[in-house]
Amino acid sequence: MAKKEKVKKDSQLLIRISSEQRDAFLQACEELDTSAAREVRRFIKQFLKDHEVNNES
């Protein structure tokens, strides 16, 4: 199986959420042994796939 080509992460997205949501999200990520950034990237990729938006990654 070929190794996935790494995509350079060169941009940031700033969002505002309540501190309660942030804390709960970070806690859930910790309990699932993942990172918040990884889960947000996964959400964005799935969202784009679900809505058939062309992207480079």
PyMOL commands that set and color helices and strands:
alter all, ss='L'
color gray80, all
select helices_A, chain A and resi 19-31+36-50
alter helices_A, ss='H'
color red, helices_A
deselect
rebuild
show_as cartoon
